[in-house]
Amino acid sequence: NYNRQHPDRPATVVFGQTYALLDHARAALVTSGTATLETALMRVPQVVCYYMKHGRLVAFARRLILRVPYVSLVNLISDGEVVPELVADGMTAGNIRRYLRPLLDEDSAERQAMLVAYDALTAAVGNAGVSTRAADIMLRLLPPPLSS
């Protein structure tokens, strides 16, 4: 809960009201995998945030081990960076400000580009049965498991 006229006003933490909250949100910081897709389908601009202890080590290991270029469902399904992903050592207060601030401006190019990409995502996965279609897309994009 942020008020531009009263920036020192504390934020309100809300639990169990995700859809109601997103329905009123101008932008969001999102962590969960499926929540990123839900947020996109509700057309709320977002920054994906995954804080990890020992971020530099995790970032290094991620480059060596992970075979997919993105961690969020939105970017994986879109096969490109639609939403910024702040992962491991990239998850800093400065980066949150850098990527979130333009999304709060209704007329910013970043916000408009994200909403256009959301429209393409919605067209790709549709509305009814979206979970099944998203799972099918993910299975096609992921490499086959390593045989032991």
LINKA-V715020 format. One record per backbone hydrogen bond with DSSP energy under -0.5 kcal/mol. CO is the residue of the C=O (numbers start at 1). NH is the residue of the N-H. If there is no record, write none. Layout:
# LINKA-V715020
CO:NH
CO:NH
This chain:
# LINKA-V715020
2:4
3:6
4:7
6:3
6:9
11:13
17:21
18:22
19:23
20:24
21:24
21:25
22:25
26:45
28:30
28:47
30:49
32:36
33:36
33:37
33:73
34:38
35:39
36:40
37:41
38:42
39:44
40:43
43:45
45:28
46:84
47:30
48:86
50:88
52:55
54:58
55:59
55:89
56:60
57:61
58:62
59:63
60:64
61:65
62:66
72:76
73:77
74:78
75:79
75:80
80:82
84:48
84:86
85:87
86:50
87:90
88:91
90:92
92:96
93:97
94:98
95:99
96:100
97:101
98:102
99:103
100:103
100:104
101:104
101:105
102:105
104:106
105:108
108:112
109:113
110:114
111:115
112:116
113:117
114:118
115:119
116:120
117:121
118:122
119:123
120:124
121:125
122:126
127:130
129:133
130:134
131:135
132:136
133:137
134:138
135:139
136:140
137:141
138:142
